[in-house]
Amino acid sequence: MTLTKAEILLGTQARKNVFIDALDGEVEIRPLTDGELHQIQLKFVRAVSMK
């Protein structure tokens, strides 16, 4: 899957439906906001530091 210039310019408003075999259905995906990405990174750092 590649991004077009138009999709990049849409930022977090860009949405795409992707078929997932394991679910036997479609899921709408979208880019993460900066805040969402930051929360994921914090959880990752905490998980890694617990090892």
Buried (B, 14 or more C-beta within 10 A) or exposed (E): EEEEEEBEEBEEEBEEEEEEEEEEEEEEEEBEEEEEEEEEEEEEEEEEEEE
